[in-house]
Amino acid sequence: MYNEIHTDGIEERAAAPAIARLLAAWTQLNERFGFAPLAPFEPKGLGAIGEDMLVLIPIDDNNFVYAYYGQQVAAASGINMTGRHVSNFTGPSGTFLRDLYASALIENRPLFALNRSPFSAHVHIWERLVLPCRDRDGSNVLIVYCKPREFRHDLYAAAFEASHDAIVALRFMRDPAGDIVDGEIIAANRRAAKIAGLAVDDLV
């Protein structure tokens, strides 16, 4: 399980440019008021950035409900958690998320996290900026900017092409009895093409 949590050097660690902007705004507001009000971070007022955000409301010591789940997060993860609890995520990843969010609330400071995703078919690594805020009634709310850092298909493609071994992917063809009689090459790396003496496009 790959998880990291950082409290400093966030701007240098983050890949998404919006993280530095959100962190700077939170820091300025916290220095001015002693806390960061929720209003400037409400996703619906932030345009496209808001679709990469989550709003979490604490419901007990180590659990939260998703009051808002951005469309881009839902599209990348394949699920929409609006109205559901963080505890719906089970196993080590669920524990990591609950502990991350609880820590940000207890410590009352921004946290930056990288974690491997076992839940999404497409995302390999997520990066998150967790910002503790205060609503108008004084209640605590967490704003989370959540962005894919690495996609699985990019990772697999890089490994596929970097391999010193010849790799081909085949689609098998079967006869009426179900026996394999032939195969069609649907993907091949450069090493396989070199051994075959063909260009990749000619091999596939």
HELIX and SHEET records of a PDB file:
HELIX    1   1 ILE A   10  ARG A   13  1                                   4    
HELIX    2   2 PRO A   17  PHE A   33  1                                  17    
HELIX    3   3 ALA A   39  PHE A   41  5                                   3    
HELIX    4   4 PRO A   43  GLY A   45  5                                   3    
HELIX    5   5 GLY A   47  ASP A   52  5                                   6    
HELIX    6   6 GLN A   71  SER A   77  1                                   7    
HELIX    7   7 VAL A   86  ASN A   88  5                                   3    
HELIX    8   8 GLY A   91  GLU A  107  1                                  17    
HELIX    9   9 ARG A  152  ALA A  162  1                                  11    
HELIX   10  10 ARG A  190  ALA A  196  1                                   7    
HELIX   11  11 VAL A  200  LEU A  203  1                                   4    
SHEET    1   A 6 ASN A   3  HIS A   6  0                                        
SHEET    2   A 6 LEU A 111  ARG A 116 -1                                        
SHEET    3   A 6 VAL A 123  ARG A 134 -1                                        
SHEET    4   A 6 ASN A 140  PHE A 151 -1                                        
SHEET    5   A 6 MET A  53  ASP A  60 -1                                        
SHEET    6   A 6 ASN A  63  TYR A  69 -1                                        
SHEET    1   B 2 VAL A 168  ARG A 174  0                                        
SHEET    2   B 2 ILE A 180  ALA A 188 -1                                        
END                                                                             
